[in-house]
Amino acid sequence: MNIIEEKNRFVLKDGDKEIGEMTWSDAGTQRMIIDHTFVDPSYRGQGLAEKLVAKGVEKARTEGKKIIPLCPFAKKEFDRKPAYADVLNQ
């Protein structure tokens, strides 16, 4: 499985099959809003959604942006992982 970046989303693929995604919107030049995270039900329980959010965090760090986690799953990840505090928009 691999994660590729497309315009305003990370796509999780198993071979040629798209099995998940995390989408975001840009909020100006300094913030990104994670608005959706999804993994196909047959692939859940493998930590794949967490990997998608982690890619968003990595992107924000690389680009010097802050994240507004509107997606309930992303919000839960930010609440559970203090290591993400540096990119959380407060």
C-alpha distance (Angstrom), angle and dihedral (degrees) to the residues before:
residue distance angle dihedral
M1 . . .
N2 3.75 . .
I3 3.78 139.0 .
I4 3.78 120.2 -134.4
E5 3.77 129.1 -174.8
E6 3.77 120.1 -125.1
K7 3.79 127.6 169.1
N8 3.81 105.5 -47.1
R9 3.79 95.0 -20.8
F10 3.76 144.1 76.5
V11 3.80 113.3 -137.9
L12 3.80 121.8 -153.7
K13 3.80 112.5 -149.9
D14 3.75 134.2 -171.7
G15 3.80 100.2 -161.3
D16 3.80 104.2 -50.4
K17 3.80 93.9 -23.7
E18 3.80 118.3 102.7
I19 3.80 106.0 -137.5
G20 3.79 103.2 166.1
E21 3.76 148.1 0.6
M22 3.76 145.1 -168.1
T23 3.78 117.5 -153.6
W24 3.77 131.9 -165.2
S25 3.77 140.5 -178.5
D26 3.76 124.4 -142.4
A27 3.80 113.5 -118.4
G28 3.76 100.4 -163.2
T29 3.79 119.4 -51.6
Q30 3.80 97.9 -57.5
R31 3.81 104.7 47.1
M32 3.77 140.1 53.6
I33 3.79 125.1 -164.3
I34 3.80 115.8 -144.8
D35 3.78 100.5 -148.1
H36 3.81 105.3 165.7
T37 3.80 140.0 23.4
F38 3.80 121.9 179.0
V39 3.81 137.3 169.8
D40 3.81 123.3 -177.4
P41 3.83 107.5 -101.0
S42 3.81 92.4 -121.3
Y43 3.83 89.4 60.5
R44 3.80 98.6 44.8
G45 3.79 122.4 118.2
Q46 3.82 93.7 45.2
G47 3.81 98.2 95.7
L48 3.81 92.5 -108.0
A49 3.81 96.7 132.6
E50 3.80 88.4 51.9
K51 3.81 88.9 54.3
L52 3.79 90.8 52.3
V53 3.81 92.1 52.7
A54 3.81 89.6 45.9
K55 3.82 88.9 56.1
G56 3.79 88.7 53.8
V57 3.80 90.3 50.9
E58 3.80 90.3 48.8
K59 3.82 90.7 50.6
A60 3.81 91.7 49.4
R61 3.81 91.6 50.5
T62 3.80 92.6 48.2
E63 3.80 92.2 49.1
G64 3.81 96.4 39.7
K65 3.81 93.2 -117.5
K66 3.79 135.1 140.5
I67 3.80 123.8 -130.5
I68 3.79 128.9 -132.4
P69 3.84 104.1 -160.6
L70 3.82 104.0 -151.8
C71 3.80 93.9 155.0
P72 3.83 107.7 92.2
F73 3.80 92.3 -132.7
A74 3.82 93.1 49.7
K75 3.82 90.0 46.8
K76 3.81 89.3 53.7
E77 3.81 90.6 50.1
F78 3.81 91.5 52.0
D79 3.80 90.6 48.0
R80 3.83 91.6 50.6
K81 3.81 99.0 42.0
P82 3.81 116.5 60.5
A83 3.83 88.1 -176.4
Y84 3.81 87.6 74.8
A85 3.83 93.4 59.3
D86 3.80 92.6 97.6
V87 3.81 91.7 66.8
L88 3.82 98.8 35.8
N89 3.80 112.3 114.2
Q90 3.79 105.9 -131.1
